[in-house]
Amino acid sequence: MKRFYASFAPFVLATVLAASSVAAHAFTMSDEYGSAATGGLAGRTIVVDGSTRYINVMHGETVTIRNGDASVTWYFDGVAGAFSLSKILPAASPAVEIYVAPELIG
């Protein structure tokens, strides 16, 4: 019986190490949508009003988005190609979509 446990130990150790590695690299909100940035880094400002249905940005672009009294400066470097503005600016209408165009290379 002792021989069974000895051969099983490396498998258990490998499984635990693999599981901890996956947990350390969990997908985060910034991986998906990008991250907040300093207002001075914004290349442009977009004002959202009642008629706004979508916003177009480029991957890698930093933009300030104003919606009434609420605003956010955002660096769009996530993997999502489209998402609701309310994901990054909770005061915004969920009906406004952000479309992130791929970064042009070359």
Residue pairs with C-beta under 8 A, 6 or more apart in sequence:
29 87
30 78
31 78
31 79
32 78
32 79
32 80
32 83
33 74
33 76
33 78
33 80
33 83
33 87
33 88
34 74
34 75
34 76
34 77
34 78
34 88
35 74
35 75
35 77
35 78
36 72
36 73
36 74
36 75
36 88
37 62
37 73
37 74
37 75
38 73
39 64
39 73
41 62
41 73
41 75
42 62
42 63
42 64
42 73
43 61
43 62
43 63
44 63
44 64
45 63
45 64
45 65
45 66
46 55
46 63
46 64
46 65
46 66
47 66
47 67
48 55
48 65
48 66
48 67
48 85
48 92
48 96
52 96
53 95
53 96
53 97
54 96
54 97
54 98
54 99
55 65
55 85
55 96
55 97
55 98
55 99
56 99
56 101
57 63
57 76
57 98
57 99
57 100
57 101
58 76
58 100
58 101
58 102
58 103
58 104
59 76
59 77
59 100
59 101
59 102
59 103
60 75
60 76
60 77
60 103
61 75
61 76
62 73
62 74
62 75
62 76
63 73
63 74
63 76
64 71
64 72
64 73
64 74
65 71
65 72
65 73
65 74
65 85
65 88
65 89
65 92
67 85
67 89
67 91
67 92
67 93
67 96
68 91
69 91
70 89
70 91
70 92
71 89
72 88
72 89
74 88
76 98
76 100
78 100
80 100
81 99
81 100
81 102
82 97
82 98
82 99
82 100
83 97
83 98
84 94
84 95
84 96
84 97
84 98
85 92
85 93
85 94
85 96
85 97
85 98
86 92
86 93
86 94
86 96
88 98
